[in-house]
């Protein structure tokens, strides 16, 4: 019974090593993140009044939140 458990663990370890490949850091990660932020910004700005009401915010709060994204931060 114990040998079966050892063999199972060894098989699982070999399986995980076979599927793991080294990751190469992308030099364009910042561009991907910037693009995702830009898409999220425009999707948020395109919400209708009814959709904003469902979320629980007003058009004024939406505008204020959108502008806050580009304001200087105090934590730096």
C-alpha positions in Angstrom: 0.0 0.0 0.0 2.8 2.4 0.9 4.6 1.7 -2.4 1.5 2.7 -4.3 1.4 6.0 -2.5 5.1 6.7 -3.3 4.6 5.8 -6.9 1.6 8.1 -7.2 3.5 11.0 -5.6 6.4 10.4 -7.9 4.1 10.3 -10.9 2.5 13.6 -9.9 5.8 15.3 -9.4 7.1 14.1 -12.8 3.9 15.3 -14.4 4.1 18.8 -12.9 7.8 19.1 -14.0 6.9 18.1 -17.6 4.2 20.8 -17.9 6.2 23.6 -16.3 8.1 25.8 -18.6 10.3 28.8 -17.8 8.5 32.1 -18.1 10.2 34.9 -19.9 9.3 38.3 -18.6 7.6 40.4 -21.3 9.1 43.9 -21.9 5.6 45.0 -23.0 3.7 44.2 -19.8 3.3 47.9 -19.1 1.7 48.4 -22.5 -0.7 45.5 -22.0 -1.7 46.9 -18.6 -2.1 50.4 -20.1 -4.3 49.1 -22.9 -6.5 47.1 -20.4 -6.9 50.3 -18.3 -7.8 52.3 -21.3 -10.4 49.8 -22.4 -11.9 49.7 -18.9 -12.0 53.5 -18.8 -14.0 53.7 -22.0 -16.3 50.9 -21.1 -17.1 52.7 -17.8 -17.7 56.0 -19.5 -20.1 54.4 -22.0 -22.5 53.1 -19.4 -26.0 54.5 -19.8 -27.9 56.2 -17.0 -29.9 53.0 -16.3 -26.7 50.9 -16.0 -25.2 53.5 -13.7 -28.4 53.4 -11.6 -28.1 49.6 -11.4 -24.5 50.0 -10.1 -25.7 52.6 -7.6 -23.9 55.7 -8.8 -24.9 58.9 -10.6 -23.5 60.4 -13.7 -21.7 63.1 -11.6 -20.0 60.4 -9.5 -19.0 58.6 -12.7 -17.4 61.7 -14.1 -15.6 62.4 -10.8 -14.2 58.8 -10.6 -13.0 59.1 -14.2 -11.2 62.4 -13.6 -9.7 61.0 -10.4 -7.8 58.5 -12.5 -5.7 61.2 -14.0 -5.2 63.4 -10.9 -1.8 63.4 -9.2 -1.6 60.9 -6.4 -0.8 61.9 -2.8 0.9 58.6 -1.8 4.0 59.1 -3.9 
